[in-house]
Amino acid sequence: MLKKIKQRLDNQYVRDEFIHRELAKLAPQSRLLDAGCGSQRYRSRCDHLVYQSQDFGKYSVDEKKMLGSLGAGGTDGYAYGQLDYVSDIWKIPAEAGFFDAILCTEVLEHIPYPNETIKEFARLLGSRGKLILTAPSNCLRHMDPYFFYSGFSDRWFEHNLKLNGFVIDSLQPVGDYFGWMSVEVARSASSASLFAKISLAPAFLYYFFKKKTQVSTDTLCMGYHVVAHKNS
């Protein structure tokens, strides 16, 4: 029961499932760029692919003190793997059309030029190349000082992907307003006194068990999982 609650409160679990599934769909020996790869969380899922990694390689740990994360991960011990391209993500030194697929997960909020990054992905992908992308719709500051946006809406994806010649195959919201509220109440309780935990428990249970609706999803969600392909 506690494991299921933890999974509900940490969208890393559903994100991993999404990415594992999409990577498995890629044809063997497809050339994949893991853009903004960081610690290369998904490299082990790419044995059937020609995997290449890109990152600017400068992040270590948060320089600001912030409320603790409810997620499974953290910044302590953060380390990059072997990087094929050390560069800004919006200016990757690879030839046009070189990659069959690009993976970019939870990166856009950490770069100052997300629009230019989508344009760069379009340049790097070959005809009908696949883009697997995740980004928050609403998030707290993290990985400071490389934190530039708190999130992106579905309208941002729809506009910028189309503008750069992509066709969206799937654009799925993660969570909803009630789920977001339950996470934030739990976050507040986790860093507070026993009295606060007891006081916040009814609010947590109220939001945790609220039924997701189209209205609650459209109002606010935690992020989006996107699959798109280059329309040429």
GIGI-V507242 format. One record per backbone hydrogen bond with DSSP energy under -0.5 kcal/mol. CO is the residue of the C=O (numbers start at 1). NH is the residue of the N-H. If there is no record, write none. Layout:
# GIGI-V507242
co:nh
CO:NH
CO:NH
This chain:
# GIGI-V507242
co:nh
1:5
2:6
3:7
4:8
5:9
6:10
9:11
10:13
11:15
12:16
13:17
14:18
15:19
16:20
17:21
18:22
19:23
20:24
21:25
22:26
23:26
27:30
30:32
30:50
31:100
31:101
32:34
32:52
33:35
33:103
34:37
34:54
37:40
37:41
38:81
40:43
42:45
43:46
46:49
48:29
49:51
50:32
52:34
53:84
53:85
54:36
54:37
55:87
64:66
75:78
85:55
85:87
88:91
92:94
95:98
99:126
100:130
101:33
102:132
103:35
104:106
104:134
107:110
108:111
109:148
109:149
113:117
114:118
115:119
116:120
117:121
118:122
119:123
120:124
121:125
123:97
124:99
126:129
129:230
130:102
131:133
131:228
132:104
133:226
134:106
134:107
135:224
136:152
143:146
144:63
145:147
150:139
153:157
154:158
155:159
156:160
157:161
158:162
159:163
160:164
161:166
162:165
165:231
167:169
167:229
170:227
172:225
173:175
174:222
174:223
176:180
177:181
178:182
179:183
180:184
181:185
182:186
183:187
184:188
185:189
186:190
187:191
189:192
193:197
194:198
195:199
196:200
197:201
198:202
200:204
201:205
202:206
203:207
204:208
205:209
207:210
213:217
214:218
215:219
216:177
216:220
222:137
222:138
223:174
224:135
224:226
225:172
226:133
227:169
227:170
228:131
229:167
230:128
230:232
